Amino acid sequence: MTPEPAEGAESPPTEHQPILRVVKGDLTAEELAALVAVVAARNAAAAHAAARTRPAARSQWGHPTRQARLPHRFGPDLWRRSAFGG
């Protein structure tokens, strides 16, 4: 457990990296809010699209259960069914 700070003591400042930075021009508060809304909407749309996609089905060709083979049975025409496991 971490000790709680005493009353009146300030917590140490935490530094955050800005997500967006205006490098050219002078934006008004409304323009900055519109920019943040567009970026947030695109991020939410990308996250929603990623959540809707299914992972690709794994090929059964290399699945470990295929390595456990059935014993060969002998008899007339059984060689034809040997590839089907039965």
Steps between C-alpha positions, in 0.01 A plus 500: 500500500615848429472757777242770450628858483446716807229763499602810312776318312482514125536185295794495260411636156457243226614581152280401209595501137253697288293292262450784254721798439428797277820580317378770265224756522291627785188295577201627684347291775218391265741394226709303747188331638394406146844357429495293819148375419604386151811321628301333779229389256754347262670321788166364624406386149831319458463331837143397417609357164782306665258357756260382227758310299550134572843344507578287198408136540802284568581247233449144619785375283767550766279436802667270757208256505572412139831352611323230698427253223270202513666161452484361149245229443549245231243357269351535154443861393607641837784688336237727342362600838839534669511874418165560671596347834248223500 
